Amino acid sequence: MRNFPSLSSLRAFEAVVRHHNLSHAAKELNVTHAAVAQQIKRLEEWFGITLTQREGRGVVPTESGFRLGAELGKSFDIIDDAVKDLKDSTTDRPLRITMTPTFVNFWLMPRLGDFRKQHPDVEILLNANSDVVDLRRDDYDLAIRYGAGNWPGFSVEQLMPSYTSIVVSPELLKDIRIKEPKDLMKLPWVCDIDHRHSEWQLWLQHHKIDFHAHHAKIHLSGYLTKDAIRDGQGVGVLPSNWVQEDIKTGQLVELFSLTGEELTGYHLVYKQGIIPVHLKKFLTWIRNQNKDNVM
């Protein structure tokens, strides 16, 4: 038999810790301010310690309360995920996937028809956005993210490494010498319209180049960047295998490439715990698609 206080008290306390406010917690739980205060009092009596204290017009946890609130938050997230996953497995809903525009345009879309042939029963909702969304809050099943794979609290597996090339039209190099990354400030840049978490931005941060200090930029949707770079609109960052043919033919010049210790890649990121059936199908398919692919 488990020995712990009532779930109502624990739920009320976790809400207060998140909101730092009794009224906001009461509104979330659809109860009165007094009811929440009573639940907190009962919980403190059960433990025999003070868990919250007044601060201005709000309420903040004590050190003990903060520890309890953090663990309760994790536990309620697990319960929430389990309920959602079970509900989703018995209802008709699309598989919701979020990823960068670069990935969806250059890698996923040319292959997605194969998945549709194998699994015509799976409806898919794709969100091509560079923002790092909250998979729980925004109710996404899967994120395909670019980076080093450090997203704690989720299941993360590398889908593919990504060798990145910094390329430019030879026309832009006639009177300019580029020896090191900071010399790129001499050139106009072509970058994704939503650059905050893009491959371009991560490369700039690695080399301590101030993106905001450079004003000669053109922002485009991911699928337009290669054509703009090839047309001489500026220098840009693209996965190496997308530009190898252009480099061979002389349409583009590779200025820098990321390999070795700088290697990052695309990762499959999804909630820990139960995996819905339609997500299992997609994960199996995309792993098989990528067995011999490197970007």
Disulfide bonds with the S-S distance in Angstrom:
none
